[in-house]
Structure formats: structure tokens, C-alpha cells
């Protein structure tokens, strides 16, 4: 099972399901463009061990980075290993804005 979710799937999920949206862009990318997808909170992907315990285990978590590449994919995989229902946004924030 792939961990990716398309922007159109995320838009539908945001209408109907309760999920947690987490911006995991690297700090330099976030500082350069602090706009997030509405409802998202930023977390430093390099400090996942510091914040993973704050995530609710009963909710799906969707993470995204700039382009849906290594950062969000690695973060989603790490969350799944911690028994969190996590997905990453394919194409990242760039695809969401398009």
C-alpha cells in the first residue's frame, strides 16, 4: 500500500474526515514561504522524535513538504513505523497550490 495521497483526494478528505495536516518542510523552505495549507501546523522534520508523541493516534495524519519528495515521504514512513495512520501529499505544497 502506497503512502501517497493526491491533492484532489486531500481536498475531499478535508471536507469529510477528521485528519491532522502537518507541514514538514525544512525550516529554510518554511521560512522562505511561511504560507501553509489552511489548518496545517509546521513541524521540523529533522526533529520528529521531539514531536511524534504529540500526534493523536486515532486520527489520520497527512504530511507535506515542498514537492512531496524525500522529506514528506520519509516523515510519513517514520510515523507509520510508530503506529500512526500517516500519508504524504503527492507533489507537496507546490501541487496543492496548482
C-alpha positions as CSV (number, residue, x, y, z in Angstrom):
1,X,0.0,0.0,0.0
2,X,1.4,3.4,-1.0
3,X,1.5,6.2,1.5
4,X,0.9,8.9,-1.1
5,X,-2.4,10.9,-1.4
6,X,-3.2,13.2,-4.3
7,X,-4.2,16.9,-3.8
8,X,-7.7,16.2,-5.0
9,X,-8.1,13.3,-2.5
10,X,-6.9,15.5,0.3
11,X,-9.4,18.2,-0.6
12,X,-12.2,15.7,-0.4
13,X,-10.9,14.3,2.9
14,X,-10.7,17.7,4.4
15,X,-14.4,18.2,3.7
16,X,-15.5,15.0,5.4
17,X,-12.9,13.4,7.6
18,X,-11.1,14.5,10.7
19,X,-7.4,14.5,10.0
20,X,-4.3,16.2,11.1
21,X,-2.4,18.2,8.5
22,X,1.3,18.7,9.2
23,X,3.7,20.8,7.2
24,X,7.1,19.1,7.3
25,X,9.1,21.4,5.0
26,X,12.6,22.0,6.1
27,X,12.9,25.2,8.2
28,X,14.7,27.1,5.4
29,X,11.9,26.3,3.0
30,X,9.2,27.2,5.6
31,X,10.9,30.5,6.4
32,X,11.2,31.3,2.7
33,X,7.4,30.8,2.3
34,X,5.5,30.5,5.6
35,X,2.1,30.0,3.9
36,X,0.7,26.6,4.8
37,X,-2.3,24.7,3.7
38,X,-5.2,26.0,5.8
39,X,-5.4,24.1,9.1
40,X,-1.8,22.7,8.9
41,X,0.8,23.1,11.6
42,X,4.5,23.2,10.9
43,X,6.8,20.6,12.5
44,X,10.6,20.3,11.9
45,X,11.1,17.1,10.0
46,X,14.6,16.8,11.4
47,X,13.2,16.7,15.0
48,X,10.4,14.1,14.5
49,X,11.3,12.3,17.8
50,X,10.6,15.6,19.7
51,X,7.0,15.9,18.4
52,X,5.8,12.5,17.3
53,X,4.3,11.8,20.7
54,X,2.1,14.8,20.4
55,X,0.2,13.3,17.4
56,X,-3.2,11.7,18.1
57,X,-3.1,8.0,17.3
58,X,-6.8,7.9,16.4
59,X,-6.6,10.4,13.6
60,X,-5.1,10.1,10.1
61,X,-2.1,12.4,9.6
62,X,-1.2,13.9,6.3
63,X,2.2,15.4,6.0
64,X,3.6,17.6,3.1
65,X,6.8,19.2,2.1
66,X,7.6,21.5,-0.9
67,X,7.3,18.9,-3.7
68,X,6.2,15.7,-2.0
69,X,9.6,14.2,-2.2
70,X,12.1,12.7,0.3
71,X,11.2,14.9,3.3
72,X,7.5,14.1,3.5
73,X,7.9,10.5,2.3
74,X,10.5,9.8,5.0
75,X,8.4,11.5,7.6
76,X,5.2,9.6,6.7
77,X,7.2,6.3,6.7
78,X,8.6,7.1,10.2
79,X,5.1,7.9,11.5
80,X,3.7,4.6,10.2
81,X,6.5,2.8,12.0
82,X,5.2,4.4,15.2
83,X,1.7,3.1,14.5
84,X,0.3,6.4,13.2
85,X,-2.0,6.3,10.2
86,X,0.1,8.7,8.1
87,X,0.2,9.7,4.4
88,X,2.2,12.2,2.4
89,X,0.8,14.7,-0.1
90,X,2.0,13.8,-3.6
91,X,3.5,16.8,-5.2
92,X,3.6,18.6,-1.9
93,X,2.6,22.2,-1.4
94,X,3.5,23.1,-5.0
95,X,0.9,20.7,-6.3
96,X,-1.6,21.9,-3.7
97,X,-1.2,25.5,-4.9
98,X,-1.6,24.5,-8.6
